[in-house]
Amino acid sequence: MMQPLASFGNSKSASNTNVSTSISLSILDQNENEVSIQTNKNHSIEIIIPRDPKLIIPEMILQNVTSTHSTSHNQLFYLYYINITSILSISVHFEIQPLNISLAYLFIYKFDQAPQLNSSINQIDGWTIFCPSNMTNENIYTYFIDNQRTFGHQSVIIGLRELNSTEIINICSNSSIDNPPITNEKFDFTSNYELRIYTSGCYYLDENNNWQSDGLIVGPLTNYNQTQCFSNHLTTFAGGFLVLPSPINWNYVFANANFMKNKTIYLTVICISILYIILIIYARFKDRKDLEKLGVTPLLDNHESDEYFYQIIVFTGQRKDAGTKSNVRFYERKKKRIYFKNYMIGSFCIIG
């Protein structure tokens, strides 16, 4: 049974199911009693969950890598940081559309830390080669990391570099490449490309009406229109979907982080920091002045040998019954001890 958009569920974690329909699957016996279904990993149940047909997909973001040639051409890869922190497991999908469709790229990634950019394959968690023959009908390179690999990680850092003409000929014509062509040679980008990254998830409702993701795997046929899920049981399912903002290009950040190229930014931060420190000092000075006002403050002409008589008048108002039931305390210091008395304020005044 297919239901409307999945807006229910009490899970406190962000499942992003608001653009997905929910699907309920169950098997009943001849007495209309639900039959429990449990399969193993090799015989998973495939479920295609459609998304909202009115979903608007954000445009791909242009990566102007050729304009930063003078500052970043000494890098081995262009690195991007993607935050994938989530309680529920999610898959990560990458889409790269080169402006020059004849170009090929090397794509690598590492979870939770930057990949060690050397010839050792053990320093990365995954890689692939984008060759023109692998493009989709929309001239887009696609790659996805399923939710089993991302589970337990907070971030993934990807690296991308353009292959030169020799590498394209040698690598794209060879279908059996065991190791990525990572070298210590510097690279240059000859053309820009557009990038879009989104996440997806497969979720089910547990007995407490909370979305859960254990036992579910996001399949490679997941796209903007649907989520492909593999499950080992039957219940109510929904798919998650979220287009991520533009990732941080660390190569560009570090290459343009010097003071001379960012005078306005640095001076703004410095001025705000100085103003903040001055305000902290001023606020601390005022706090100490307020603390001095608390408690009993003896007068300058006060002497312990002096004996005084005081008349204390508290005026609460000129009208009848203008008194109050509030308790008022008057402190007096006498022979190095402090005494206080409670007075009930009357209608007009108090003499103590």
Secondary structure, 3 states (H helix, E strand, C coil): CEEEECCCCCCCCCCCCCCEEEEECCEECCCCCEECCECCHHHCEEEEEEECCCCCCCCCEEECCCCCHHHHCCCCCEEEEEECCCCCCCEEEEEEEECCCCCCEEEEEEECCCCCCCCCHHHCCEEEEECHHHCCCCCCEEEEECHHHHCCCCEEEEEEEECCHHHHHHHHCCCCCCCCCCCCCCCCCCCCEEEEEEEEEEEEECCCCCEECCCCEECCCCCCCEEEEEECECCEEEEEEEECCCCEEHHHHHHCCCCCCCHHHHHHHHHHHHHHHHHHHHHHHHHHHHHHHCCCCCCCCCCCCCCCCCCCCCCCCCCCCCCCCCEEEEEEEECCEEEEEEEECCCCCCCC
